[in-house]
Amino acid sequence: MSTDVNEKFSAERAALIESTGARRRTDGTYAATVGYDRGEVIGRDGLDTSRGTAALYTTTPAWHGLGTVIPGGTTDIDTVLRSAQIDFEVQKRPVQYRVKGTRLLFEDRFVTVRMDTAAGLGIVGQRYQVFQQKQIFSFLEDLVATHGVLWESAGALRGGRRVFITMRVPDSIIIDRGGINDEIVLFIVAVNSHDGGSQAEVVVTPWRVVCGNTERFALADARSRWGIRHTSGGLENVAEARRHLGLTLKYAQTFEAEETALARTDLAIDDFHKVIADLWPMDDDATDRTKTNHAARIGALDGIFRTETERVGRTAYAAERAVTDYLDHVAPRRPGKTMTEEIARATALIEGTDDEIKSKAHRRLLLLTRA
């Protein structure tokens, strides 16, 4: 079985749009027209439209139907930059202001300017170094040339304040080869920023970036990452990232080995309940309401665990998937006044609310493989 979070996300968004009778709006979002979600906006993808169309290149049509699709992809970085509309230059300009008709300069403060649109992208300091798109992304060409892989996607978000490019890791992770054969597809995503609010990053993630949501998912679910600060010496870290990208395969091998160990470790239901107790401890003097909620959680997790065991066996791997699926899709969420539960759940996933408990579950279950 192949685990592609991108296909799953696309299917979920398409189903949500259909179920709510959503109508495409002029800004590329969808507004629900029926049911409890009436009026809710679905899919604020955040793609830049400064040139009149969505700044996106992809080999696979995205759920929102935006962007330039090149089936089969391309190996040429210049074609990618042009198709994704991220072939623009960014420069620093002094910050100016007027007082009583006198033009003054704000010392040591600059605005980053997108030169094709003259749009200001952010306020930065003297030491801030602008990285042009090709400076950040071209080092990935080595991998394209060496492995013959394709650029999967690229684009701009928030008016060009953030740009991204994605390529698929040549070798997928296979959990329990010869057994359940679960395949997890990984991507290398490079993100460049021009607003002064964040560093450039290169991450290894299961997400192909095609919108603002998937960019956040990619960063939140990154398996490994390298940060590149916007300083004069920052591009030296690009070379370091190039060297360390070789660790991607090593990481993949380690992750595959850990997940395979989980898949080959039998797990009794009592042991699963002990894991749940570690993750969600309950005090002896807990209120009746807390006890009721705890029982409901156990019941939900048991149900998901049973479903997983039908496919992958009664194993620690099934337990980990049960915990992850529960947190992502079942755990109760308290939406704010302007949110539906669906939006609150998506927000929790984007912000990595449950990352710590997922990591704890993984570590706790790994202990069982060494028992």
C-alpha positions in Angstrom: 0.0 0.0 0.0 1.3 3.5 -0.9 0.8 6.2 1.7 0.6 9.5 -0.2 -0.7 12.3 2.1 -1.0 14.5 -1.0 -3.6 12.3 -2.6 -5.5 11.9 0.6 -5.6 15.6 1.2 -6.7 16.3 -2.3 -9.5 13.7 -2.0 -10.6 15.2 1.4 -10.7 18.7 0.0 -12.6 17.6 -3.1 -15.1 15.7 -1.0 -15.6 18.7 1.3 -16.2 21.0 -1.6 -18.8 18.6 -3.1 -20.6 17.9 0.2 -21.0 21.6 1.0 -22.0 22.6 -2.5 -19.0 25.0 -2.5 -18.7 27.6 -5.2 -15.4 28.9 -6.5 -14.8 32.6 -5.6 -12.7 35.0 -7.6 -9.8 34.7 -5.2 -9.4 31.0 -5.7 -11.1 29.9 -2.5 -14.5 28.1 -2.2 -17.5 29.2 -0.2 -19.9 26.5 1.1 -23.5 27.1 0.1 -25.4 24.4 2.0 -25.6 22.8 5.4 -23.9 23.9 8.7 -20.8 25.0 6.7 -22.8 27.6 4.7 -20.7 30.7 4.2 -17.5 29.1 5.4 -14.5 29.6 3.1 -12.7 26.4 2.1 -9.1 26.4 1.0 -7.4 29.7 1.5 -4.5 28.4 -0.6 -2.5 31.7 -0.3 -1.0 31.4 -3.8 0.3 34.6 -5.3 -1.7 36.1 -8.1 0.4 39.2 -8.8 0.6 38.4 -12.5 -3.1 37.6 -12.9 -2.9 33.8 -12.4 -1.9 31.5 -9.6 1.9 31.3 -9.2 2.2 27.5 -9.3 3.9 24.9 -11.3 3.1 21.2 -10.7 3.4 17.8 -12.4 0.1 16.7 -10.9 -3.2 18.8 -10.9 -3.8 20.2 -7.5 -7.1 19.8 -5.6 -7.9 23.5 -6.2 -7.3 23.3 -10.0 -4.9 26.3 -10.1 -1.5 26.7 -11.6 0.4 25.5 -14.6 0.5 21.7 -14.9 3.3 20.1 -16.9 2.4 16.3 -17.1 5.6 14.3 -16.7 7.4 17.4 -15.3 10.7 19.0 -16.4 14.3 18.8 -15.4 15.1 22.4 -16.3 15.2 24.8 -13.3 14.6 27.9 -15.5 11.4 26.4 -16.9 10.3 25.6 -13.4 11.0 29.2 -12.2 9.2 30.7 -15.2 6.2 28.3 -15.1 5.8 28.9 -11.3 6.1 32.7 -11.8 9.0 32.9 -9.3 11.6 34.2 -11.7 11.4 37.6 -10.2 14.2 39.5 -8.5 14.1 40.9 -5.0 16.2 43.9 -3.9 16.7 45.9 -0.7 15.7 49.6 -0.7 16.1 52.1 2.1 13.0 52.9 4.2 12.0 56.5 3.7 9.4 58.6 5.5 8.3 62.2 5.6 8.1 64.6 8.6 6.7 68.1 7.9 7.5 67.8 4.2 11.1 66.6 4.8 12.1 63.2 3.4 14.1 61.2 5.9 15.8 57.8 5.9 15.1 55.2 8.6 18.7 54.3 9.5 19.6 50.6 9.1 16.1 49.7 8.0 15.3 48.5 4.5 12.3 47.2 2.6 12.6 44.1 0.4 11.1 45.0 -3.0 9.8 42.6 -5.6 11.2 44.2 -8.8 8.6 42.9 -11.3 5.6 44.4 -9.3 7.4 47.0 -7.1 5.6 45.4 -4.2 7.2 45.8 -0.7 7.6 42.4 0.9 9.0 43.1 4.3 11.2 45.3 6.5 14.7 44.0 7.2 17.9 45.2 8.8 21.4 46.0 7.5 22.7 42.5 7.8 19.8 40.9 6.0 21.0 39.3 2.8 18.5 38.8 -0.1 18.7 35.3 -1.6 17.4 35.2 -5.2 15.3 32.1 -6.1 17.9 30.5 -8.2 20.6 30.9 -5.5 18.6 28.9 -3.1 17.1 26.3 -5.4 19.8 25.6 -8.0 21.8 23.4 -5.6 19.0 20.8 -5.9 19.9 20.5 -9.6 22.8 18.2 -8.5 20.2 15.7 -7.4 18.1 16.1 -10.5 21.2 15.5 -12.7 22.4 12.6 -10.6 19.2 10.7 -10.1 17.1 11.9 -13.1 14.2 12.9 -10.9 11.8 15.7 -11.7 10.8 19.0 -10.1 7.4 18.2 -8.6 6.1 21.6 -7.8 7.0 25.3 -7.3 5.3 28.5 -6.6 4.8 31.7 -4.6 2.7 32.5 -1.5 1.5 35.7 0.0 2.4 38.0 -2.8 5.8 36.5 -3.2 6.9 36.8 0.4 7.5 33.1 0.4 8.4 30.9 -2.5 8.9 27.1 -2.6 10.1 24.3 -4.8 9.5 20.5 -4.4 11.2 17.4 -5.7 10.5 13.8 -5.0 13.1 11.7 -3.1 14.1 8.9 -5.6 13.6 6.1 -3.1 10.4 5.7 -1.1 10.3 4.3 2.4 8.9 0.7 2.4 7.6 -0.5 5.8 8.0 -4.2 6.3 9.4 -5.2 2.9 8.0 -8.5 1.9 5.2 -8.2 4.5 2.7 -5.3 4.6 4.8 -3.3 2.1 3.5 0.1 3.2 5.1 2.7 0.9 5.7 6.3 2.2 6.7 8.8 -0.5 9.1 11.6 0.6 9.8 15.0 -1.0 12.6 17.5 -0.6 11.1 21.0 -0.2 13.1 24.2 -0.3 11.4 27.4 1.0 12.8 30.9 0.5 11.4 33.9 2.3 11.6 37.6 1.5 9.7 39.2 4.3 12.4 39.1 7.0 10.2 37.0 9.2 11.8 33.6 8.7 14.9 31.9 7.4 15.1 29.9 4.2 14.7 26.1 4.8 15.3 22.8 3.1 13.1 20.0 4.5 12.4 16.3 3.8 8.7 15.7 4.2 5.8 13.5 2.9 4.1 16.6 1.5 4.2 18.0 -2.1 3.6 21.7 -1.7 0.9 23.2 -3.9 -0.7 25.8 -1.6 -0.3 27.6 1.7 -1.8 24.7 3.7 0.5 22.1 2.2 3.5 24.4 2.8 2.6 24.5 6.5 2.0 20.8 6.5 5.3 20.2 4.8 7.2 22.2 7.5 5.2 20.8 10.4 5.7 17.1 9.2 9.4 17.6 8.2 11.5 14.5 8.8 14.7 16.5 8.7 15.5 20.1 7.9 18.3 22.6 7.4 17.9 26.3 8.1 19.6 29.0 6.0 19.8 32.4 7.7 19.6 35.5 5.5 23.1 36.7 6.2 26.2 37.2 4.1 27.5 33.8 5.1 24.1 32.1 4.9 24.7 30.7 1.4 27.6 28.7 2.9 24.8 26.7 4.6 23.4 25.9 1.1 26.6 24.0 0.4 26.3 22.3 3.8 22.7 21.4 3.0 23.9 19.9 -0.3 26.4 17.8 1.5 23.9 16.7 4.1 21.1 15.9 1.7 23.0 12.6 1.4 21.8 12.0 4.9 18.2 11.9 3.5 18.7 8.3 2.4 20.3 7.4 5.7 17.3 9.0 7.5 14.9 7.1 5.3 16.7 3.9 6.1 16.6 4.6 9.9 12.9 5.6 9.8 12.1 2.6 7.6 13.9 0.3 10.1 12.0 1.8 13.1 8.6 1.5 11.4 9.4 -2.0 10.2 10.3 -3.0 13.8 7.0 -1.7 14.9 5.3 -3.7 12.1 6.9 -6.9 13.2 6.2 -6.5 16.9 3.0 -8.2 18.1 0.9 -6.1 20.5 -1.8 -7.3 22.8 -4.8 -5.1 23.5 -3.7 -4.7 27.1 -0.3 -3.4 26.0 -2.1 -1.0 23.7 -4.1 0.3 26.6 -0.9 0.8 28.6 0.4 3.0 25.9 -2.9 5.0 25.9 -2.6 5.4 29.7 0.9 6.7 29.3 -0.2 9.2 26.6 -3.4 10.3 28.4 -2.9 9.6 32.1 -6.0 10.0 34.3 -5.8 10.9 38.0 -7.6 8.7 40.6 -9.7 11.7 41.7 -10.7 12.6 38.1 -14.2 14.0 37.7 -17.0 11.8 36.2 -16.9 13.9 33.1 -13.2 13.3 32.7 -13.7 9.6 33.2 -16.5 9.6 30.6 -14.3 11.4 28.1 -11.4 9.0 28.8 -13.6 6.0 28.2 -14.8 7.5 24.9 -11.2 8.1 23.9 -10.3 4.5 24.6 -13.4 3.2 22.7 -12.5 5.3 19.7 -8.8 4.2 19.7 -9.9 0.6 20.1 -12.1 0.9 17.1 -9.3 2.5 14.9 -6.8 -0.1 16.2 -9.1 -3.0 15.2 -9.5 -1.5 11.7 -5.7 -1.1 11.3 -5.1 -4.7 12.6 -7.3 -6.0 9.8 -4.8 -4.6 7.3 -1.4 -4.7 9.0 -1.9 -7.2 11.9 -2.1 -6.7 15.7 1.2 -4.9 15.9 2.9 -1.8 17.4 2.7 -0.3 13.9 -1.1 -0.6 13.9 -1.1 1.0 17.3 1.0 4.0 16.1 -1.3 4.5 13.1 -4.3 4.3 15.4 -3.0 7.0 17.6 -2.1 9.3 14.7 -5.4 8.8 12.9 -7.3 9.5 16.2 -5.4 12.7 16.7 -5.8 13.9 13.1 -9.4 12.9 12.4 -11.3 11.9 15.5 -10.1 13.7 18.7 -12.6 16.4 19.7 -11.8 19.9 18.8 -13.2 23.1 20.4 -13.7 25.5 17.5 -13.6 29.2 18.1 -16.5 31.5 17.4 -15.5 31.9 13.8 -14.5 28.3 13.2 -16.2 25.0 12.4 -14.8 21.8 13.9 -13.4 21.0 10.5 -11.4 24.2 10.4 -10.3 23.8 14.0 -9.0 20.3 13.2 -7.2 21.5 10.2 -5.7 24.3 12.2 -4.4 21.9 14.9 -2.8 19.8 12.1 -1.2 22.9 10.5 0.2 24.2 13.9 1.5 20.8 14.9 -0.6 20.8 18.1 -0.3 17.0 18.6 3.3 16.6 17.3 4.7 16.0 20.8 2.2 13.3 21.7 2.7 11.6 18.3 6.5 11.5 19.0 5.9 10.2 22.5 3.8 7.4 21.1 6.5 6.5 18.6 9.2 6.4 21.3 7.0 4.5 23.7 6.1 1.8 21.1 9.7 1.5 20.0 10.6 0.4 23.5 8.3 -2.6 23.0 10.3 -3.7 20.0 13.4 -4.1 22.2 11.6 -5.9 25.1 
